[in-house]
């Protein structure tokens, strides 16, 4: 039976792909030998959002005439045509806003060094839960276990550490990691990672710095429109080296020999990436199918977590200055007051001298600018999560696990840097307690000392007090 007759007897889009084997063990050209009318229509009459590189089908042309080079497509064709394996995948490549149900079926016989497979595809604009769940029992079990763990009431970070360890073990890899990306701030952070016992690979903290976002940002082009990147042999790494030589050198020098990299995307938002490095040959055939579904679930969970975090930030931050608000301070004080551990705690009350004069003489815009400068000065000395705008022009800093000398040193540093800002003068009061449960005592003492400091300042600068109703 001729190839054209085969594809014409298939009711959905289908084509025959040829794979060229070279003498040195490498692979040559991947060609679309022929296709049926539904398949040719995907090229000549593409659906919305599925733009091709050309709209003219020419039999026996390289597939890269129609869409950009895809390592996953080549690997599937190789396994079906050369290794004579039947494959199935349900994927959502980044280049198209379409879900594809794909089948790769080996064809016999080979024509010398040219091998053939049948490529069949169905597509839809929304994911089909039934098709996504059509997986082996082992994969279904591992993915279900991940879902159950993600629904647990445990700390999110601890849960993700456990999930990451499970994925590493499932892939039998040396290293598994989930990297989060903030596309607005252009920053990266490590959510979790797991290592095998005997690995010599280093933690990602060794590599993730202010410049790492540019490297992570380049992965999208390296994946080049597919739904993931898998590099497991010389053929794959040659493509990675061609597309992203800087990252290729980086991962090679770090000891990476094999990698599977999946973007974590949900509702069109890139949340980060998950990868496994140096996975075993035994898992190579199932790792893609496993992580396709796992990454889909993880992305959904991360999206929800990030949404909750953003809501928490909105409810806990002071919108003008960016530090924590009074509600967050009250909740934090209640938590500390209930803690019976021996943890030393320091409190700094920092109130602005002359705030009303600035508002009255220069306007409230100048007053707002003064408040933002005050918050900026505080954040040069203290962590933002330790600073609270208690109300008006009053800021409170609460620091645990600090010595009395360290607390006084930080207060003195705050006085020194405040002169770098126009009209910024703090009235400062500090208090130190040995036990965190005594936090309210520390707050009371620091408040009293701040007002004493403010009184002394106004005695020396009476004009700064003029018109002040709060001092």
NORUR-V614950 format. One line per field, one symbol per residue. ss: DSSP state (H for helix, E for strand, C for the rest). psi: psi as a letter, one per 30 degrees, with the letter a starting at -180 (. if undefined). burial: + if it has 16 or more other ideal C-beta (glycine too) atoms within 10 Angstrom, else -. A space follows every 10 residues. Layout:
ss->???
psi->???
burial->???
This chain:
ss->CCHHHHHHCC CCEEEEEEEE ECCCCCEEEE EEEEECHHHH HHHHCCCCCC CCCCCCCCCC EEHHHCCCCC HHHHHHHHHH HCCCCCEEEE ECCCCCCCEE EEEEEEEEEE ECCEEEEEEE EEEECCCCHH HHCCCCHHHH HHHHHHHHHH CCCCCHHHHH HHHHHHHHHH HCCCEEEEEE EECCCCEEEE EEEEECCCCC CCCHHHCCCC CHHHHHHHHH HHHCCCCEEE ECCHHHHHHH HHHCHHHHHH HHHCCCCCEE EEEEEECCEE EEEEEEECCC HHHCCCHHHH HHHHHHHHHH HHHHHHHHHH HHHHHHECCC CCCECHHHHH HHHHHHHCCC CCCCEEEEEE EECCHHHHHH HHCHHHHHHH HHHHHHHHHH HCCHHHEEEE ECCEEEEEEE CCCHHHHHHH HHHHHHHHCC CCCCCEEEEE EEECCHHHHH HHHHHHHHHH HHHHHHHHHH CHHHHCCCCC C
psi->kleeeeefgk flkklkkkkk klegflkbkj kjellleeee efefiklkfh klflgjkjkg lkfffellkj eeeeeeeeee eefhkklkkj likffkhkkk jkkjkkklll icgklllkjk klllfkkjee eegilleeee eeeeeeeeef glglkeeeee eeeeeeeeee fhlekkkjkk kjfefhllkj ellklleglg kllffffjaf ffeeeeffee eeehfaflkj jfleeefeee eeeieeeeee eeffgkfkkk kkkjkkhgkj falklkkhll fffeffeeee feeeeeeeee eeeeeeeeee eeeeffkjfe ffllaeeeee eeeeeeffkg lijkkkkkkj kkkgeeeeee fflfeeeeee eeeeeeeeff elkeffkkjf kbgkkkkkkl hlleeeeeee eeeeeeffff kkgjjkkkkl kkkekffgee eeeeeeeeee eeeeeeefef iffffkfkff .
burial->--+--++--- --++++++++ +-----+--+ ++++++-+++ -++------- -+----+--- --++-++-++ ++++++++++ ++----+-++ +-+-++-+++ +++++++--+ ----++++++ ++-------- -+--+---+- -++--++--+ -----+--++ ++++-+++-+ ++++++++++ +------+-- +++++----- +--+---+-- -++-++--+- -+++-+++++ +++--++-++ --++--++-- +----+-+++ ++++++---+ +++++++++- --++-+++++ ++++++++++ +++-++---- -----+++-- +-+++--++- -++--+---- ---+++++++ +++++++++- ------+-++ +-++++++-- ++---+++++ --+++++++- -+----+--+ +--+---+-- --++++++++ +++-+++++- -++-+++-++ --++--++-- ---++----- +
